[in-house]
Amino acid sequence: MTEPTRPSRQGSASASRRQPSVSLTGLTKDERMAELESRLVRLEGAPGLRERGRTMMDRVMPPEASEHFRNAGREHLLGVRSIVDHWIRRLDDADANAASRSRGRETIEIE
């Protein structure tokens, strides 16, 4: 059996790409470098993904909800910590029991 073919995405991908604000063809090397450096300055000065996401969440979610979610996240981590502590105690107890059993000498008389 052959697998069904998927439609090509080339048309949609090329259509969604942004065209450069200035065509870099036909420029001298120095002009091209200057244009690329100015683009880099604009990109570095623009807010990053994290900042844009934080701004959007601040507009959508009230501060009280953020506090509740932060507290819930803390409680979640505390719950995970208690599970880890429990299993560490069990391992320590098992090691202590094994060590106490191996330390005791047992005398076997052979007749």
C-alpha positions as MATLAB code, in Angstrom:
seq = 'MTEPTRPSRQGSASASRRQPSVSLTGLTKDERMAELESRLVRLEGAPGLRERGRTMMDRVMPPEASEHFRNAGREHLLGVRSIVDHWIRRLDDADANAASRSRGRETIEIE';
ca = [
       0.000    0.000    0.000;
       1.164    3.500   -0.640;
       0.833    6.308    1.834;
      -1.422    9.228    0.939;
       0.481   12.215   -0.311;
       0.322   15.495    1.506;
      -0.144   18.808   -0.239;
       2.984   20.848   -0.681;
       3.517   23.729    1.724;
       5.904   25.634   -0.477;
       3.318   28.086   -1.732;
       2.008   29.010    1.707;
       5.475   29.243    3.287;
       6.844   31.568    0.635;
       3.737   33.731    0.739;
       3.986   34.170    4.505;
       7.629   35.292    4.463;
       8.178   38.996    4.832;
       9.949   40.787    2.064;
      12.968   42.886    3.116;
      12.271   46.586    3.463;
      15.198   47.361    1.156;
      16.410   45.199   -1.686;
      20.014   44.278   -0.950;
      20.817   43.410   -4.541;
      22.684   46.050   -6.445;
      24.203   47.603   -3.299;
      27.888   47.918   -2.653;
      29.440   45.800    0.049;
      29.581   48.751    2.475;
      25.964   49.761    1.777;
      24.834   46.187    2.273;
      26.724   45.911    5.591;
      25.249   49.218    6.763;
      21.715   48.046    5.913;
      22.231   44.714    7.679;
      23.679   46.436   10.744;
      20.713   48.823   10.920;
      18.347   45.830   10.724;
      20.267   44.160   13.538;
      19.947   47.271   15.711;
      16.169   47.344   15.086;
      15.839   43.643   15.871;
      17.886   43.851   19.064;
      15.930   46.899   20.227;
      12.554   45.242   19.674;
      10.948   43.500   22.644;
      11.687   39.783   22.767;
       9.199   36.953   22.734;
       9.191   36.694   26.530;
       8.474   40.406   26.965;
       5.689   40.345   24.373;
       4.154   37.258   26.009;
       4.327   38.847   29.456;
       2.672   42.021   28.171;
      -0.123   40.026   26.557;
      -0.700   37.971   29.719;
      -0.796   41.141   31.809;
      -3.580   42.460   29.581;
      -5.569   39.207   29.657;
      -5.122   37.992   33.228;
      -5.700   40.028   36.402;
      -2.827   40.214   38.929;
      -4.800   38.168   41.471;
      -4.963   35.237   39.042;
      -1.212   35.440   38.459;
      -0.661   35.270   42.207;
      -2.926   32.219   42.514;
      -1.131   30.423   39.677;
       2.259   31.273   41.183;
       1.121   29.904   44.572;
      -0.285   26.783   42.912;
       3.034   26.234   41.138;
       4.855   26.572   44.464;
       2.516   24.027   46.080;
       3.085   21.675   43.176;
       6.846   21.881   43.659;
       6.466   21.353   47.414;
       4.419   18.230   46.682;
       7.138   16.897   44.393;
       9.714   17.693   47.086;
       7.765   15.676   49.668;
       7.642   12.682   47.311;
      11.398   12.902   46.687;
      12.105   13.265   50.428;
       9.933   10.214   51.151;
      11.849    8.040   48.707;
      15.211    9.329   49.927;
      14.214    8.346   53.492;
      13.173    4.886   52.282;
      16.501    4.402   50.504;
      18.420    5.607   53.565;
      16.442    3.220   55.807;
      17.066    0.322   53.419;
      20.802    1.120   53.369;
      20.889    1.329   57.178;
      19.062   -2.005   57.520;
      21.397   -3.680   55.032;
      24.464   -2.278   56.802;
      23.247   -3.421   60.240;
      22.589   -6.940   58.917;
      26.035   -7.236   57.349;
      27.888   -5.954   60.446;
      26.630   -8.641   62.824;
      28.873  -11.667   63.045;
      27.356  -15.026   63.090;
      29.268  -17.960   64.507;
      28.686  -21.287   62.857;
      30.077  -24.321   64.628;
      31.223  -27.193   62.484;
      31.320  -30.616   64.147;
];
